[in-house]
């Protein structure tokens, strides 16, 4: 632990703030506030002597329209910290000075002020607010009202997530936030989701947004229980993101979990169970048809038939390998929570169990989470908090990707098991020789992964004076991971000496300390909010792995130490330490609630960079004009409730620089005589620095027709420079490349969202929201070349087909342009290209009469032109119906999965034959290239993502129950209908993302789900 806490930061010895005038100004201002407080001590003391007499104010708060009492309403003496909240019956009592003003505020209701003149009992009625401008938005290290927002921040509330069951929090964001693209890369039970906010910026070190949960950074969104969420706020433009400096370039998702302050003592149980089935199956030949076509191909190519006619006649349907590896999966989720509050304490405790059986045999996932949020009001000024979180997940599978590949290419004439009970083997002239039994690949391979995480985060907040408060958070997090792999050689009937396995263990721990000083004051027409932050973050990673062969078969991967052979690579042990320190300052100023300006600056330092480049400034400025608060707009108030223009410019960075990246490192080893050696692993680069993104943002917000129609439209222009790329160096230096800051990428586009309530009657309401994002991604410059080839998705026949190309979007596909098949009447022309009728025809780009590498061109890109979502919620009395559509347009997919069905797919039924030439399937003797646009398909789709129908028990029935306070049952379907021209399992799936995106190579298929669930709250 000592080695973890005492890291070599190498920070400059001089005072950091002197290099940041803006932060110096903030600290001087804070100092003046303290001085002013001291100078006014005598006056304050005199006021205390003359303090008016207190009286007991008590009463009840209820809903103005329904008369229902409201629990958790904040009751506070205006301008002081003296306050309380209403109890379960909506009642409150508070000692207050006579003639003081009491403010009553509650989420979703209009805040009111009441002057207390000694009346014995107050009867307060609150009116529901349909005005989203009163909504409080989390902006990082603080909150603002949406009406005062200057940056680009999109929000989802917990109730928005409750309209449909969500297995994962990241999936709940899909199509609901403009500018946020959520892609389900895999249909596996553990999920496989990528999130991109306004495009991908980096080509080397990741584009994942920073996830912050209750102020704790680097959270994993996959472990967050959707039932725990109170709100999600997404920071999108540089003005909103600059307060996170070097961590902000990919966007920030701020998640606030429930704290028990919204309701009295409550026990809630939420549960659902779903039946999951593969969304679609690919068309494969049955055994008899396969054998017939195979014989035809053999004969046409001058070989003997594989099957005799009597053998063909005896064949039936044969083995449907998709049916053999697919099954009906089951998902269960059970969540129990306890929450509540009193005058001094609020608490929220929840536990969740998620159990998923995959749609491929022998694949399953389990997750257990436990969360506890506790807040204690020690005094009128001092509040303590303690947030803890623990999760444990288990992912078990065979080789699902290998099983899918085998199922699509294996002969239906082969059985699952031979007569001796062993798996059938490849060979016999049918099926590929290097691919093994699909069922065996799924069942016999062992791939286990275990993850445990624990977070402990105490905090304290002190109200120094009514306008100034200080908060400190200390968060310790530890994540332990273990993975084990074992191949028992049963599926391929291999020798005992080849039985192999491997294990990998790692531990990641971090210690975060955030200290936040906030000054908030309104003087006449001027409102000012100042935030100053000092923050440190220390990380440590420990990892080790080993592999071996000749393991006793009954020991699995736990038997590595009993193996007969330990092949290369040798066991690895690694420890990595990094640390950052940061100063941040932000000023929000408003004049008459009309003219708003936000100025922010963050000064980040990181240990992984070399001296002279450890520190960097990231600043931003944003302005906004609330047009509706102008006098000349008052006459339109009945029609237009809000109209605001926003503009911003700022800079952020990408902190994903590897530890020790600027230093020279070595591989330890042994020479032929057993003497220790060092081989250069990485060259030093003392000039290495962060990737840097600057962004301009222009937006307009509007609200019309008594807030029943609301919209936001934004234009953004991002440019990322100093990209981290590997630059080629002379091999005489011992390596082929060095990590350098070269290259740039741009993202330009529009975010648009419109929502409202088209119908609002007494018993019926229709709410609808549309989100839209158009993003144009372009690589502006690379490492001294126009093209960098990417081998991540290379596959036999398609090597060199994936590249990064200057002037093109990230992830472009290269190959020959397919132009159909040569027809019989084109035989002479085909012969000039060495082809014949029935062969694939390709475009001769340079018109030289030869199809060669000079004719390879860009044939597609994984980047979509735009993404969209449409959510509709209908409520009729106690019935609610949620319908959600989501889609993507303009991207291409390299369908290598379909390529695997070249000898087994039903498309062979329409292959080219003389006299029947209206097809694009080459003849049985036809020649074609693998790296061509023939395998590139349109990935656009529109999906009916979810339909949820719910029924809530009427209050008249619940009033008779001594146990239930609310109850709801629901039925839901997911991925019910998909409109697409894509021929693969799912247009959304991809083997990789960003530079590796857009390739479907035997990805775990997605599924349709049918779900039944209930939500219950107990008295």
N, C-alpha and C positions, 0 to 999 in steps of 0.2 A: 504493500500500500504506500510506503514512503516513496518508492520509486515512481509511483503514479502521481503523487501530490506535488513532488518537487521536480518539475520538469525544467529543462533549460530553455527559457523563453527568448533570451538574448534581446530584451526590449531596450530601447534607447534609455540612457540614464537621465536625460533632461526631462522636464515636465512635459507630459504628452499634450496637455491642453494648449500650450503655447503655440502648437502647430495647427490648432483649429480655433480661429477667432470666434466662430459662432458658438462653440461650446464654452469658450472662456466667457463670452457675454452672458450665457445662461447661468453659469456658476456665480458670476458677479451679481446678477440679478437676484439669485437665491440668497446670496450673502446680504444684499441690501434689504431683503424681506426680513431676515433675522435681525438685522440692525434696527429696522423700523419697529420690530416687535419689542426689542429691548428698550428703545427710546420711548415707547408709549406705555411702559410698565406702570409709571406713576398715575397716568390718566386712567388706565384700566383698573388700577386698584381703587381709585376714587369712585369709578363707576360701580364697582362691586359694593362699595359702602352704600350707594344709593339704589341698589338693585331692587326692582319692584317685587312685590309679594307674589309667590307662586300659588297657583290654584290647580285643582285636579280636573283635567279635561278628559271626558270619557264619552263613549258613544258607540255607534255601530255604522258599518259601511256596507252598502248593498248596490246591486246593479239597478240602474235607473229604470230599465225597461222590464226586467223580469222580477225584480224584487229579491233575487237570491243574494244571500250574504256573501261577502268576498273575504276570503282568508289570505293573509300575506300582503295586504295593502300597506305601503310605507306611509307612516304618519310622522311628520317632522316639523319642528319649529323652524320657520324660514330663517335662513342665515346662520343656523347653529347646527351642532351635531346631536342635539337633543331630539331623540325620536324613538319610535317603536314600530311594530307591525301588528296588524289585526290577527286575532286568534282564529281557531277553526270555525267560530260562530260569527266572524266578522267584527268582533268587539275589540275595543282598545281603551287604554287609560294611560294618561301621561301628565306628569306635573309640568306646568308651563306658566310663564309670566302672564299676568292679565293683559288683555289687549294685544296679545301676540298673534302672528299670522301662522296658521297651520297649513302645510301642504300635504295633499293626499295624492299619491301616485301609484299606479299599478299597470303592469304590462297589458297593452291592448285597450287601455282606457285613457281618457283625457285627464290630465293632471289639473286639479282645482286647488284654490286657496280659500281658506275660511278664517275670518277674524274671530278669535275666541274672546268673548266679553264676560266670561264667568257663567255662561249657561251651563246648567247641570249636565245635560245629556245632549250630545250632537247626533243628528240623524243625517248621515252623509250619503248622497246618491251620486254614483259615478256613471258617466256616459261612455259607451264604447266608442273607440276612435278607429275610424277607417283610414286615417291619414298615416301613410307609411313614413312621412317626414318626422313623426315623433319616435320612430323606431330607433333604438340605440344600436350602433354598429361598432364592432370591435375593430380597431385600427392598428393594433400592436402597441403594447405598453400603455393602453388607455382606450377610452371609448369616446364617440361623438354621436350626436343626433344626426340622422341621415340628412336632415335639412342643412346641416353645417359641414357636410362632407365635401372635400375638394378633390380627393383622389378617386381612383377607380376601385371600388369595393363592392362585391356582390355577396348576397347573404341568403342563407337558408336557415329556417328555424326548425326546431325539433318537430313541430307539428307537421311541417312539410314532408318529413321523413316517415311520419306515421300513416300516411295515406296508402302505403303499400309495404309489404314485408321486404326487408333488406337483409341479406345474409352478410354483406360487407358494407362498410361506410363508404368506401371509394366508389362502389357501384351505384350508390344512392345519388352521387353527384352527376351521373351521366345524363347529358341532355337537359340539365336543370339550371346550369349556370353558363351564361354567354361567355365565350372565350376559354372555357375549360373543356378540354377533350379527354374523355375517359374511354379507354379501349380495353375490352376483355380479350387479352391475348390468348387465353387458354380456357377451355371449359372444364378443366380438372377440378376436383372437389376443393382443393386449396385455393383455387382462383389464380389469376395471373393478370393483374390490372396495371396499366400504365396511365399516368395523368400528365397532361401537358397543358400549360397555361400560356395562351397566345404563341404557340409554336415552340419548336426546338431551337435552342441557342448554341449548344455545344456539340462538337463532333467527336469528342474523346471521353469526357468524364461525366456524362450524365446530365439529364434534363428534368429530374424529378423535383417537384416543388418542396419547399421546406414545410414540414408539418409541425405545428405547435399546438399542444393540448394544455389548456389552463396555464399558459405561460412557459411550459416546458418544451424545449426545442428537440428536434430530431426524433420525434415520435414516429411510430409505425402506424399508418392509417389502417393497415390490415388487421391489427389487433384491437381496434377500438369497437366496442359494442355499440351498434346504432341506437339501442335503447337508452344509452347513457347520455346522448347528445342533447344539449339545450339549443345550441346554435352553431352554424358554420359560416365563417366570413372568409372570403377569398380576396386577397390583395393582388391586383393585376397590373397596375401601371407603376412606373419607377417612382413616382411621387409617393405612392402608398408604400412601396417596397424599400425605399432608400433607408428607412430606419433599421432595416436588417442588413444593410451594407453588403458585405461579401457573400452573404447567404441568400440574397434576394433575387438573383437574376432569373430564376425559374419560377418565380411566384411564391406566395406564402398562403397556406391554408391554416386559418386560426379556428380551432375547435374548442368550444366551451362546453364542459359537461355539467350535468345537473348538480345542484347544491342543496336542495331541500327548502329553499327560501320561498318557493312559489306556492306551497300548500302545507297544511298541517300534517300531522302524523298520517302517513299513507303507506300501505303495503300493496304493491302491484305485482301482478304475474302476467307475463306476456309469452305466448307460445305459438308456434306453428309447425306443421309437418307438411312436407311436399313430396310428390312423386315426380321423379326426373327421368326423362327419356331423351335419347338422341334426337336432335331436331330434324335431321334428314339422313338418309343413307345414300351412298353413291351407287350408281347402276353397275352391277357386275354380272358377268355371264354365269349361267348354270353349267353344270358339268358336261352335259351332252353338247350344248352349243359351243362351249370352250373347246372340247375335243374335236369337233367338226371343223372349226375355224383354224385350230392349230394344225390339223392334218392338211388343210388347204394351203396354209402358209408354208409348211414343209415341202409340199409338192411343188408349189410355185417357185420356191428357191432351190430346187434340185435335190432335196433330201427325202428320205423315206418317211412315210407317215409314222407318227408315234403310236397311234391306236389303230387296231384293226376295226373293220366295219362292225363286226359282232360285238367288240368291246364298246364301240360308240353306241350301238343300239341298246346295250345293257345299262348304259349310264342313265341316271335320272337327274334330279336337281343337284345332287352332290352336296358338298359342304358349303354352307353360306357362312363364310368366315367373319363377316360383320356381325351376324347373329351370334356367333360363337364367342366373340370378345365383348359385345355390348350387353348391357343388362339394364333393368330399371333401377335407378338410384333412388335413395331416400334421404331427405334432409330433415333434421329436427333441430329446433331452437327452443330453449327454455330459459326465461329470464325472470328473476325474482329481485325486487328492489324494496327497500325501506327508506323512507325519507320523512322529514319534518323539521319543525323549528319551534323555538320559544323566544323569549325576549333576548336571551344571551347566546343561544346555540342553534345552529342549523346543521343538518347532516343528511347525507345521501350515501346509501350502501347498496351495491347491486352485485349479483352474481349471474353469469351466463354460461350455458353449455350449448355448444354447437356441434352436431354430429352429422357428417355427410358421408354417404356411400356413393362413389362415383359411378358413372354410366359405363365405364370400362371395368371389367372384372378385376378384382384384387387391387382396387384403388379406394382409399378412404382418408378422411380428414376429421380430426377432433380438435376442438378448441375450448379451453376453459378460461374465463376471465373473472376477476374480482376487482371492484373499484370501491374506494371509500373516500368521500369528501366531507371534511369536518371544518366548521368555522365557529370560533368562540369569541364573543364580544367581552373581553376582559374588563374594559372600562368604557366610558363614553368616547374615548379617543383611540383606544388600543384594541386591535382585533388580531387574533391568531388564526391561522389556517393550517390544515394538514391534509394533503392529497396523497393517497397511495393507490397503486395499481399493480396488479400481478396478472400474468397470462401464461398459459402453457398450451402449446399446440403440438399435435402429432400428425405427421403426414406419412402415409404408407402406400406404396405402389410397387408394381413390377416395372416393366419398361413399356409404358403406354404408347409412346411415340413409335417404338419398334414394333409393337403389336399392331398399330394402325397401318404402318408401312407393309408389314407382312400380310395382313388381312386383305389389302388391296392388290397384292401382286401374286399371292399364292394360288395355285391351281385348285379349282373346286372339285377336281377329281380325287384329291388326296383326303384321307380321313384325318380326324384330330389325333387318334391313337391307332397304332398298328395292332395287329392281332396279339402281339406279345405284351400289350399294355403300355408300350413306350410311345413317345411322341413321334409322329411321322416326320421324316427327314426330307430335305430338298433333294432334287435329282430326278432321274428317270425321264429326262427330256421335257419335264413340265415345271414351270415356275423357276424363279431365279435361284441359282445355286448358293449365293451368299446370304440369303435371307431365310430365317428359321421360323418354325411353327408359331403362328400368331398366338394361340392359346398358351403355349409354353413361354413365349416372351412376356405375356401378361402375368402368368402365375409363378414361374420359377425364379425370375429375377427378383431380388429384394432391394428396394431403395427406400430407406427409412430416414426421416428427418424429425428431430425433436428441438423445439425452441422454448426456452423459458425466459421471461422478462419480469423485472421488478423495478418499480419506481417509488421513491420516497421523497416527498417534496413539502417540507414545512415552510410557512411564510408568516410574516408579521407586517401589519400596516398600522401606522400611527398618524393621527390627524393633528398636525402641529398647531395650526390655526385653521379656522373654517375654510380658508382658501388654499391651504398648503398641506399636502400629505406626503408621507414617505412609505414605500413598500419595499420589502426585501424578500426574495425567493431563493431558497437553496434546494436544488433538485439533484438527487443521486439516482442514477439508473444503471442497471446491469442486465445484460442479455447473454444467455448461455445457449450455444447451438451445438448440436451433435448430428452428424449424418453418417449412415452406414450403408455400404453397398456390397452385395454378394451375388456372385454368379456360380451356381452349383454345377454348371455344365450339363445338366439333365436335358435341357431343351435341344442342345446340339450334339448329345451323346459324346461329349468330349472326355479326355482322360482325366484321372484324379489329379494329375500334376498341374492341370490347367485351371482347377477350381480356384477362383480369385475373389478377392474382397478388398475393401478399403474403408477407412474411417477418417473422419475429420471432426476436430473439436475446436471451438473458438469461444472467447469471451470478450464482449465489448462492454466497457464501463465508461460513464461520463459523470462529471461533476459540474453543475451549472450554478452560478450565482448572479442574480439580476437584482440591481438596486435602482429603484425608480422614485424620482422626486417629481411631484406634480403640483403645479400652481394653477388654480382655476379661479378667475375673478371676472365679474361683470360690473363695470362702472358706467352708469348712464347708458349711452349708446354703444359703448365699447365692451367687447368680450375678448378675453385673452386666456389662452391655455398654454402653459409652458411645461414641457416634459424633458427631464434630463435623466440619462441612464448610464450607469457604469456596470459592465457585464464581463464575466470571465467564464470560459468553458474549457475544461480539460477532458481529453479523451484518451483511452488506452484500448488497444486491441491485442489480444493474445491468440495465437492460432497454432495448431499442429495437425499434421495428417500423415498417414502411412498406408501402404498397400502391400499386398503379398499374393503369392500363388502357392498351390499345393496345400490348401487349408482343409482340414478334416471336414467332411461335408455336413456333419451333424452339429458343428460349432458355429457355422455362419460367420458373419463378420467379427464376432467376438473371439474367433480363433486365430487371429493374425499372428500371434506369438508362437503358434504351433505349426506355422506354414513351413514348407520345405524350401521355398524360394522367396527372396525379397528383391523384386526387380527395381529398376530405375523408374521413377525417381526415388531417391532415398527419403526416409522420413524427414519431414520439415517441421521446424519450430520457429515461430516468429513473434516478435513483440514490437508494437508500434505506438509511439506517444505523440500526440499533438496538443497544442494549446492555443487559444485565442483570447485576446483582451480587446474590449471595445468601449468607446465613449460615444454617446448619442445625445443629440439635442433636437427638439422640435418646438416650434411656435405656431399655434393656431390663433389667428386674429380675425375678428369680425366687427364690422361697423354697421350698426342698425340692422343686423341680420341680413344685410344686402350684399355687402362686399366682403369676401372671405379670402384670406391668404394663409397658406401653410408653407413654412420654411423648415427643412430638416437637414441634418448632417450627421453622418456616422463616421467614426475614425476607427478602423479595424486593424489589428495586428495579429499575425499568425506565425507560429514557430516553424512551419514547414518551408517557408521561403527564406532566401538568403538575406544577409544584412544589406540594407539599402533598399530593399523591396518588401520588407516585412509589413510595413504600414501603408494604408491607402485610405483616402477620403472618398466618401460617397454622399453626395448631396442632392437635394431636389427642391423645387419650388412649384407650388400649385396655387392657382387663383380660381375663384368662382364668383358668379354674379347671380344672386337670387332676384330675378327680374320681377317676380310677383310681389316682392316687398316694396317695389317702387310705387309712389303715389299715383303715377299715371296708369298703373295696371289695376287699381282697385275696382274700376268699373267692370272688369272681366272676372272678378272673384267668384261669381256664381258658376262660371263655366270652367275657368282655369284655376286650379288650386296651387299648382307649383309649376314653375318654369325656371330652370337654372342652366347656365352655361359654365362649363369647367374647362380648364386648360392646365397642362402640367409639363414639366421637363425635369428629368433626373437621371441619375446614374446608379447602377448597382453592380455587384460582382458575383463571380462563381467561386465558391470556396472549395470546390472539389479538387484541389491540388493534392496529390498524394504526399504522404509524409516522406521526408528526406528526398523529395523530388529534385531539389536544387543541388544535392550532394552526390559525389561519386560513390558508388556502392559496388560490392564484389560478391561473387559466388564462391563459397568455400568448397574445396574438393581435395582429392588425393591424386598424386601422380602414380606412374607404374610401379614405383618402389614403395608406395605407401606414405610418402612424405606429403605434408599439407601444402595445398596450393590455393591461390586466389586468382579468380578470373573476373575480368571487368564485366559487371552486370549493367552499369549505367554510368554515363559520363556526367560530370558536374555541370550545372548551368547556373552560375551566380546571378544571372539576369532574369531568372524565371519569376513571373508575377501572375496575379489573378487575371482571368478573363474578365472583360469589362463590358457592360451593356448600358447604352444610353437609349432613352425612350422619350418620344413626344406623344402626348395624348390630348385629344380634343373631344369634348362630350357635351351632350345636352340631355337634361332630364325633364320630364314633364308629367303632370298629373291633371286629369280633366274629369268633368262630370261628377263632381263631388267625390273625387278620388276613386271612381269606379273604373277609370282607364288610366294606366300608368305606363310609361315607356322610358327607356334609356338607350341612346345611340352613341357609340364611341368610335373614333378613328385613332389608330395607334401606328407608330413607326418606330421599330426597334432595330438597333444595330449593335451587334456583338463583335468586339475587336480583341486583339491579342489572344486569339484562339490557341488552346493547347494542342499542338500537333507534333508528331514525330518527324523531324527533319533529317534527311539522309546525310550521312557523313562518310568520309573515306573509311573503308573496312580496316585499314591499317591501324585505326584507333582502338580496335578491339570490339567494336559494336558497329551496327549498321545505321543507327539513327540516334538522335538526341531530342529530348522533349523541349520544345521551344514555343514562344508566343508568336505565332504567325497565323495569318488567315483571318477571315471575317465572315459573318453571316448576318442576313437581315430577315426580319419578319414584319410585314405590313398587313394591316387588315382592318376589319370592322367587327365590332361586337354590337349586337342589337337584341334587346329584350322588350317585349310588350306583354302586359298582363292586365287583367281586370275582372270585373264582375258583370258580364253581359246581362244576366238576369238576377234580380234580388227581390224575392217576394217573401211573404210571411213564412210559408212552408217549403219554398223551393229557392235554391241558389245555385248558380252556375259560375264557377271561377275558372279562368283559362289563362295560361301563360305560354308564350312562344319565345324560344331563344335561338339565336342565329350567330354563327361566327364564320367570317370569311378571312382566311389567312393565306398570304403569299410568302412562301419561304424561299430564300435564294442564298446559295453560297457565293460570296463576293470574291474571295481569294483563298488560295490554299498554300501549301508549303512549297513554293517555288515551282509549282506545276499546275496544270489545269485539271488533271485527273488523278485521283487516288483510288486504287482498286481495293475492294473490301472482300476478304475471303471468308467471312463469317458464315455465309449461306452457300458457299461453294459446294457443288454436288457434281458427280461424274457427268460431264457433258456441258455443264454450265459454268465452269471455272472462268473467272473474269467477267461475269455478267452483272456484277453489282459494284457500283462505284460512286464516289463523291466527285462531282464535276462543277468547276467554277461556272457560274452563270445559271446553274440548275438547282432545283430543290434538293434537300437532303434525301439520300436514298434514291438514286436513279438506276434503272435497269438498262443494260446494254445487250444488243444481240442483232440478229438479222430480222428484217421486216418481212413477215409472212405475207405472201400475196396470193394465196390459194394453191390449187394443184394444177400441174400441167395437164391440159386436155389432149385428147387424141389428135385433134386438128392442129396442135402446136408441137407435134413431135420433132419437126426439123429445128425449131427454135430451141426446144428443150435440149436437143443434142448438143447445141453450141455451148451449153452450160454443163455438159456432162450428165444430163438428166434425161428422164423419159416420162411419158404420160403416166400419171398416178403418183409421181414424186412431188414433194413440196416445192413450191415456187417462191423465190425470194427476190426482193428488190435489188437490182444492180445499182447501188447508190452512185458510183462514179462512172457508170456506163463503159466499163472496160471489157465487158464480155466475160468476166470471171466473178464468181461469188467467193470472196475471200475475206480476210480480216479487215480490208479497206472498206467493206460494205457494212461493217458493224456500226450501229447508230443507237441513239437513245430510243428505247421502245416503251418506256413507261416510268412512272414515279409512284412511290407509296404515299406521297403527300396529297391529302384531299383538298379540293377547292373550297368546300365549306361543310360545316356540321350544323345540325339543327335538332331541336326538340320541341315537343308540344304536349303540354300537360293540361288535362281537363278534370275538374272535380265537380260532380253534381251531388247536391244534397237535397233530399226530400224527406221532411220530418226526421225520422230516425234512420233513414237509409242514405248511404253515401256510395257513390260510384266514381272511381278514379281510373282514367284512361290515359295512357302515356305512350306517345310515339317518339321515336328517336331515329336519326338517320345521318348518313354521310354521302357526299357526292364528289365525284371527280378524281378518285384515286384508282390506282391499278394494283393488282395482286399477281405475283409470280406464282402460278399454281403448280408447284412441284409435286403436290399430293396427287393431282390428276395425272401427272406424267407417270406415276407409279402404276396406273391402271392400263398402261399401254397394251398389255397382252391379255387383260382380264375384263376390261370395261365394256359396257354395252354399246359404246360408240363404235366398236368394231363391226357392228351389224350394218352400219351405213358407210363402210369404207369404200373407196373408189373401185369401181369395176368398169371395164370397157362397156359402154352403152348405158351405164348408170353413173354419170360423172358429176352430178349435182351434189357435191359433198366437199367437206374440207378434211376428211379422214384419208390419209394416204393409203394406197393399195397394199396388199400383203407383201409386195416386193418394193414398196415405195421407200424412198430415201428422205430423211428429214434431219434437221439439226435440233439439238436440245435447247441451245441458247437462241431462241427466236421468239418473236411476238406471238407465235402460235400458243404459247403457254402463259401469256400475259392477258389477264382478263380485267374487265371493269369491276371494281370493288364497291361501287355505289350500292346503297341499300336504304330502304325505309322499313322500319321494324315496329310492329305493335309490341312494344317492349313489355308492357304490363297492363292488366286489367284487374282491378280489385273492387269487389262488391262487399260492403259491410253493413251490418245492422247493429245499432246501439239500443240497448234496453231502455224504454221510457223511464223517466224519473218517477212516474206514478207507481210503476212496478218496483223500482229500487227502494222507494220510500217504505215499502212493506217488509223489506229485508233488513235483518239485523246484522248482516255480514257484508253485503256488497254495497259499494257506493257508486260504482259504474261497471258496465260490462258491455263488451262488443265482440261479435263474431264476424269473421270475414272469409271470403273465398277469393283466390287470386290465381291468375295464370301469367306466366312469363315466357317471352319469345314465342307468342302464339302464332303470329304470321310475320313472314319476312318477304318483302318484295325486292327481288334482286335478279340480275342476270348471271351472277357468279355460280359456277358449277360445283364448287367445292362444298365442304361441310358447312362453313360459316364465313361470310365475307368480313367478319370482324376479327377473326383469329389471325395471329401472325407469330412466326417463329421468334422474331425479335422486334425491336422498336427503333425509331429514329434512323441512324445510319444502317441498321440491320433490319429495318422494317419492311413490311409489304410482301413477305415471302411465306407462303403456306406450305410447310414441309411436314406433313403427318402430324399436325397439331391436334391436341386432345379436342374432340368435337364438343360443340356447345349443345345445350339441351333445352327442351320445353319443360316447364315445371307447372304443376297443378298443386296449389297450396290451400290448406285449411288452417285457420288460426283463431285465437281469441285473446282479448286484452281485458284483464279484470283488475279492479281496484277494490280493496277491502276497507271497511270502516275501522 
